[in-house]
Amino acid sequence: MAAEHRITSLDALASAYPAQIAPASLIKEIDHVDANYAALIAASPFFVLATNGPEGLDCSPRGDLPGFVAVSDAKTLLIPDRRGNNRLDSLKNILFDNRIGMLFLIPGYGETLRVNGTATLSTDPELCARFEMAGKLPACVIVVAVESVYFQCSRAVVRADLWNPEARVAKGSLPSAGTILREITARTPAVETFDGEAYDKALPERVKATLY
């Protein structure tokens, strides 16, 4: 990329995007969860959690039945930390830098919802008990202090044709998890080659048995 085409200042950025900000783009941002934004959170079965830590940035998918993120009050969200791979990337990052970003998606709904704030981790027994599922408790609950909330317009979702059933990727058309693991280990002499076929075969039942 030629140096003369790099954007390196606010002035250069402004010249590349000369259009004025639409009033609605500013009005939509508030510092709390109102009734409308609470309804979107309650309808969402999936969000992406962005965190920052000593090893860099991270985005982690979080999903469960709609309403799994609880609106405790207008300034507080509660998120059960469901069972995962135990890398704990997001949780480690929160201990280092408690600033977080959240992007909620709702199947079939064009707009997404963005929430920014700070987070703390709690193992309070009563709090964890609120999120019992299939007889299992979350290891901890992420308590979010909300600082800003706003919806994102539907352009990205519309361009991606995200909710169109006919646009779904055909099963088997992309590398499976087992294939990826097998090929990575095959390129790493110090690591024994992974049995990707056995991994893929066992994966559906393993996921089902370890959801909570």
N, C-alpha and C positions, 0 to 999 in steps of 0.2 A: 504494500500500500504506500503510495507516494506521500511524503510528508506534508505536501501542500494541501492534501485532501483530508487530513486528520483534523477532527474537531478537538481542540485542546483548551478552549476557554468558554466562559458563559456567553460572551459576545458572539463567538463563532456559532455556538449552539442556537442562539436567538436568531441569527441571520439565516440558519438552515430551516427554522420553523417560525416564519414570520407571522403566521395567523394568530389572532388573539384567542385567549382561553375563553371558551364558552361559559357564560354565567353558571349554567347547570353543573359544570365540572367542578366549580368551587362550592356551590350551595350544598351539594350532596354530601360533603365531608363534615361530620360532626364528631364530638369528642365522647360520645356515649352510644349505647345500643338502645335505639328507640323501638317502638312497637313494630314498625315495618321491618327494620333490620333484624329484630328478634325473630320475626316470622321466617325470614330467609335462613337464618342460622338453624332454626328448628326443622326446616325442610331439607337441609343439606346432609347427605350421607358421607361427604368426602371434602377434605380440605388439604392444602399443602402448607406445611409449617416451615418457615424460613428462620434459621438461626445463624449466629456467628460465634466462632470459637478460635482457640489458639492454632488450630490446624487449618482454618479457613472457613468458608461459608458452607451451609448445608441446606437442602430442601428435602423434607421428609413427607411422604404421603400418609394421611391419617383417615381412616374410614370405619364406619359402623352404621347401625340403623339410624335413620333420620332423627335428629334430636339428641344424638350422643354428646354433642357439645351443649352444655347447660348454661343458660343465661341466669346467673345467680342474682344479679341486679344490673342496672344500666351501665355500670363501670367494671363489671366482673364476669368473666367467663370461666367455666370449669371444664377441663378436658381429661377424661380418664386415659391413662397411658396403657393401652391394651398390649397384649402379648406380641412380641416382635422377635427380631433376630439377636437381641441383646448386644448389638453394637453400641446402643445408647448415644449415638452421635448428637441428637438434638438435646438430650438431657445434660450431657457433658457441656455442650455449648452454653446452655442456659446458666449453668453454674459459673461459667466464665464471663458471659455477657448476657444479661437478662432481657435484652431487647429482642423482640420477635415480630414476624410478619405472618399473616394468615390469609390464604386465598381459598374461599369457599366456592364449590361448584354444586349446582342442583340439576340433575338430569332433566332435560327438556326445557330448562329455563335459560334464556339468553344471557342475562346479566350474571356476573360473578360478584362476590362480596369480599372486600379487603378490610382486614382488621390489623391495626398496629398497636403495640403496647409493650409491656414488660411482663415477665413470667417468674413465678416461683414454683417450687416442687413441694408437695405436701404428702405425707403418709398418714395423715390424721385418720384414725379408724372410722369415725363417723362419716367423714367425707368420702373415703374409699367405698364405704358400704352403700352410698347412694348410687354407685355405678356397678353394682354386682350384676353379672351376666353369666348365665349358664352355670351358676354356682361358684363363679370365680370373681375375685376382686382384682382391680387394677393394682399394680405394684405401687403406683403413686398417682396423684392427680396434679395436672398442670393448672395453676391458678393464674389467670391472665388479668392484669390491670389494664383496661382499655384506654387508649389514648386517642385513637382516631378510627372512624368507621366510614366507609363509603362504597357504593356499588360501582362496578366497572361496566361500561356499556357493552352491548352484545357484539360489537364488530369482530373481535377475535374469535368468538364462538361461531359466529355466522361464517366467517372466512374459512374456519377449520371444518365447517359442516359437522360439528362435533356430535350432535345428537341424532344424526341421520342414520337409522339402522342399516341402510344400504351401503353406508360408507365404512362399515366395520371391517377390520382386517380379517381375512380368512384364517381360520385356525391352521397352523402348520406352515404358514407363509413366511414367518419370521423365525429366527433362531430361538430355540427353547432355552430355558434356564440351564438345563443339563448340558445342552450343546455349548453354551457360553462358558460354563465352568470347565467342561472337558477341553475346549480349545485353549483356554487360558493356561490351564495346568500343563497341557502338551507343549506349550511354548516356554515353560519354566522348568529348566533341568533339575532344579533342587526340589521340586514338588512332584509327588507321585500323581500320575495322570488320573483325573477324576472320572468315575463311572457315571457319565452323564445320562445314559439310557436308564439305569436303575434309579437315578435321582428323579428323572421326569416321570417314570412309572409310579413312583411312590408319592410324588408331590401332591396330587389332588386330595388323597386321603389324609396326608400329613397336614395340609392346610386346614382341612375340615376338622381334624381332631385337635388342632392347636389354635383355633381362632381366639379363644379366651383362656 
